[in-house]
Amino acid sequence: MNKSSFFIAGQHAVIEALRNPERKVLRVFLTEDAKKNIHRKNPKKNVLEDVKVYFKSKKELDKYTSKEQLMHGGYVAEIEHLDQPDLKEYIKEKKNCTFVCLDEVTDPRNIGSLIRSAASFKIDGLIIKERQFPKDSKLMYKSASGCMEHLNIFQVSNINSTLKNLREKNFWVYGFDARGEKDFTEVKWEGKNVLLFGSEGFGMREHTGKYADFFVKIDMNKEIESLNISNSAAIVFHHLSYLKKRVD
């Protein structure tokens, strides 16, 4: 069965898709300048070798991104989805593991930015509800800046049952909430952990919050109501990366 294809745009999103041997790239639409830049950035390998390449003007490429009001930079590609990683298989042999889990977060830009941060700081994967994951979104791919190719994304049918199963496999679930009991930097962050973030507007659903072992917060200026979720997550990911380096 053929996988459904979709379009992405932007230099980093397209180049990283071309570099990923697991990603099926069907067609690439480029300006002449973009083609030269791809060859400059990949001097040891012709990443366009087995791909249908069409040269277009900037104006011709605009039609692919005008609806989203997105800057394509001369790069548009038609790609297929990656094969889905299996969460149960992935955690089988893991002694130390950190996932980020999103509850009711649906904004493609926020999800893309969070994926970029998670990949940058070597988080093991993102857990997200299948129905809420904007899997064909150009905005998400552009915001992720190529990092869609570098993070395990586990799309699940039910967040609550997934958290329940992970807790049974010795994962600790930490819910991030402004009313949290203590600052997240006071946690040792050892072993297997899930970082649970709710939506910006409403926070995590009460029913999902029941699956958190602890609630923690990011200590910040009391006069500021909240941070954007992707910024909050980046702060947490960086801290965990820093702790890991100290141990290593």
C-alpha positions as CSV (number, residue, x, y, z in Angstrom):
1,M,0.0,0.0,0.0
2,N,1.4,3.4,-1.0
3,K,1.8,5.9,1.8
4,S,0.1,9.2,1.4
5,S,2.5,12.0,0.4
6,F,2.5,15.7,1.4
7,F,4.5,18.8,0.9
8,I,7.1,20.5,3.1
9,A,9.0,23.8,2.6
10,G,12.1,25.6,3.8
11,Q,15.8,25.0,3.5
12,H,16.4,22.9,6.7
13,A,13.3,20.8,6.4
14,V,14.0,19.9,2.8
15,I,17.7,19.3,3.1
16,E,17.4,17.1,6.2
17,A,14.6,15.1,4.5
18,L,17.0,14.5,1.6
19,R,19.8,13.5,3.9
20,N,17.6,10.9,5.8
21,P,18.0,7.5,4.2
22,E,14.7,6.4,5.8
23,R,12.7,9.2,4.3
24,K,11.1,8.7,0.8
25,V,11.4,12.0,-1.1
26,L,9.3,11.9,-4.2
27,R,9.9,15.3,-5.8
28,V,11.9,18.4,-5.0
29,F,11.1,21.9,-6.4
30,L,14.0,24.3,-6.2
31,T,15.2,27.6,-7.4
32,E,18.7,27.5,-9.1
33,D,20.2,29.2,-6.1
34,A,18.7,26.6,-3.8
35,K,20.2,23.7,-5.9
36,K,23.7,25.3,-5.7
37,N,23.3,25.7,-1.9
38,I,22.3,22.0,-1.5
39,H,25.5,20.9,-3.3
40,R,27.5,23.3,-1.2
41,K,26.1,21.9,2.0
42,N,26.6,18.3,0.9
43,P,30.0,18.2,-0.9
44,K,30.6,14.5,-0.3
45,K,27.3,13.2,-1.5
46,N,24.8,14.2,-4.1
47,V,21.5,14.0,-2.1
48,L,19.5,14.8,-5.3
49,E,20.9,11.8,-7.1
50,D,17.8,9.6,-7.0
51,V,15.2,12.3,-6.7
52,K,13.0,14.0,-9.4
53,V,14.1,17.7,-9.3
54,Y,12.1,20.5,-10.9
55,F,13.5,24.0,-11.2
56,K,11.0,26.8,-10.4
57,S,11.1,30.5,-9.9
58,K,10.5,31.9,-6.4
59,K,7.1,33.1,-7.6
60,E,6.1,29.6,-8.8
61,L,7.1,28.2,-5.4
62,D,5.0,30.8,-3.6
63,K,1.8,28.9,-4.6
64,Y,2.9,26.0,-2.4
65,T,3.2,28.1,0.8
66,S,0.9,31.2,0.3
67,K,-2.0,29.5,2.2
68,E,0.2,29.1,5.3
69,Q,2.0,32.5,4.7
70,L,5.2,30.5,4.9
71,M,8.7,31.5,3.7
72,H,10.0,28.6,1.5
73,G,13.4,30.1,0.7
74,G,13.5,28.3,-2.6
75,Y,12.9,24.8,-1.3
76,V,9.8,22.7,-1.6
77,A,9.6,18.9,-1.5
78,E,6.9,16.2,-1.7
79,I,7.7,13.4,0.8
80,E,6.1,10.4,2.4
81,H,5.8,9.7,6.1
82,L,8.4,7.8,8.0
83,D,7.6,4.3,9.3
84,Q,6.1,4.6,12.8
85,P,8.5,3.6,15.7
86,D,6.9,1.1,18.2
87,L,7.0,2.5,21.7
88,K,6.8,-1.0,23.4
89,E,9.7,-2.2,21.4
90,Y,11.7,0.9,21.9
91,I,11.6,0.8,25.7
92,K,12.4,-2.9,26.1
93,E,16.1,-2.6,26.7
94,K,16.2,0.9,28.0
95,K,17.6,1.6,31.5
96,N,17.7,5.4,31.2
97,C,15.1,7.1,29.0
98,T,13.4,10.4,28.8
99,F,10.2,11.1,26.7
100,V,8.3,14.3,26.4
101,C,4.5,13.8,26.3
102,L,2.0,16.4,25.0
103,D,-1.6,16.6,26.2
104,E,-4.0,18.7,24.1
105,V,-1.2,20.7,22.4
106,T,-2.2,21.2,18.8
107,D,-0.5,24.3,17.4
108,P,1.8,23.1,14.6
109,R,4.4,25.9,15.2
110,N,4.7,25.0,18.9
111,I,4.9,21.3,18.2
112,G,7.6,21.9,15.6
113,S,9.6,24.2,17.9
114,L,9.4,21.7,20.7
115,I,10.6,18.8,18.3
116,R,13.6,21.0,17.4
117,S,14.5,21.5,21.0
118,A,13.9,17.8,21.9
119,A,16.2,16.7,19.1
120,S,18.8,19.3,20.0
121,F,19.1,18.1,23.6
122,K,18.8,14.4,22.8
123,I,15.4,13.6,24.3
124,D,14.5,10.0,23.4
125,G,11.2,10.7,21.9
126,L,7.9,12.6,21.7
127,I,4.6,11.0,22.7
128,I,1.5,12.6,21.2
129,K,-2.1,11.7,20.5
130,E,-2.4,10.5,17.0
131,R,-5.5,12.6,16.3
132,Q,-3.9,15.8,17.5
133,F,-0.6,15.4,15.6
134,P,-0.6,17.7,12.5
135,K,1.5,15.1,10.6
136,D,1.2,16.8,7.2
137,S,1.7,20.4,8.4
138,K,4.2,22.6,6.5
139,L,4.3,24.9,9.5
140,M,5.3,22.1,11.9
141,Y,8.1,20.9,9.5
142,K,9.4,24.5,9.0
143,S,9.3,25.2,12.8
144,A,11.2,21.9,13.4
145,S,13.9,23.1,11.1
146,G,14.9,19.7,9.9
147,C,14.6,18.0,13.3
148,M,11.6,15.9,12.2
149,E,14.2,13.6,10.8
150,H,16.1,13.3,14.2
151,L,13.5,12.5,16.8
152,N,11.4,9.4,17.5
153,I,7.7,10.5,17.4
154,F,5.3,8.0,19.0
155,Q,1.8,8.6,17.9
156,V,-0.6,6.9,20.3
157,S,-4.4,6.5,20.3
158,N,-4.7,7.3,24.0
159,I,-2.4,9.4,26.2
160,N,-3.8,8.1,29.5
161,S,-3.4,4.4,28.8
162,T,0.1,5.1,27.4
163,L,1.1,6.9,30.6
164,K,-0.4,4.0,32.7
165,N,1.6,1.4,30.7
166,L,4.8,3.4,31.1
167,R,4.4,3.7,34.8
168,E,4.0,0.0,35.0
169,K,7.4,-0.2,33.2
170,N,9.1,1.8,35.9
171,F,8.8,5.3,34.3
172,W,8.2,8.3,36.5
173,V,5.7,10.8,35.1
174,Y,6.3,14.5,35.9
175,G,3.5,16.9,35.1
176,F,4.7,20.5,34.4
177,D,2.3,22.9,36.0
178,A,2.7,26.5,37.4
179,R,1.1,25.2,40.7
180,G,3.7,22.4,40.9
181,E,4.9,21.2,44.3
182,K,8.6,22.1,43.6
183,D,10.9,23.5,41.1
184,F,11.9,20.9,38.4
185,T,15.6,21.6,39.0
186,E,15.2,20.0,42.5
187,V,14.6,16.6,40.9
188,K,17.5,14.2,40.3
189,W,16.2,13.1,36.9
190,E,17.7,9.6,37.0
191,G,16.3,6.4,35.3
192,K,13.2,6.5,33.1
193,N,11.1,9.7,33.0
194,V,8.2,11.2,31.1
195,L,7.9,15.0,30.9
196,L,4.2,15.8,30.6
197,F,3.1,19.2,29.3
198,G,-0.5,20.3,28.8
199,S,-1.9,22.9,26.4
200,E,-1.0,26.6,26.9
201,G,-4.6,27.7,27.3
202,F,-6.0,25.1,29.7
203,G,-3.0,23.1,31.0
204,M,-3.2,19.4,31.1
205,R,-6.6,17.8,31.5
206,E,-7.5,16.8,35.0
207,H,-8.0,13.2,34.0
208,T,-4.5,13.0,32.4
209,G,-3.0,14.8,35.5
210,K,-4.0,11.8,37.5
211,Y,-1.4,9.8,35.7
212,A,1.4,12.1,36.9
213,D,3.5,10.9,39.8
214,F,4.7,14.5,40.6
215,F,3.8,18.0,39.6
216,V,6.8,20.3,39.1
217,K,7.2,23.9,37.9
218,I,9.7,26.2,36.3
219,D,10.7,28.8,38.8
220,M,10.3,32.2,37.1
221,N,9.4,35.9,37.6
222,K,6.0,35.9,39.5
223,E,4.8,38.9,37.5
224,I,4.9,36.9,34.3
225,E,2.0,34.5,33.8
226,S,3.6,31.8,31.7
227,L,6.1,30.8,29.0
228,N,5.3,29.5,25.5
229,I,5.3,25.7,25.8
230,S,8.2,25.3,23.4
231,N,10.3,27.7,25.4
232,S,9.3,26.0,28.7
233,A,10.2,22.6,27.2
234,A,13.6,23.9,25.9
235,I,14.6,25.1,29.4
236,V,13.8,21.7,30.8
237,F,15.5,19.7,28.0
238,H,18.7,21.9,28.4
239,H,18.8,21.3,32.2
240,L,18.4,17.5,31.7
241,S,21.1,17.5,29.0
242,Y,23.4,19.4,31.4
243,L,22.9,16.9,34.2
244,K,23.5,14.0,31.8
245,K,26.8,15.5,30.7
246,R,27.9,15.9,34.3
247,V,27.3,12.2,35.0
248,D,28.9,11.0,31.7
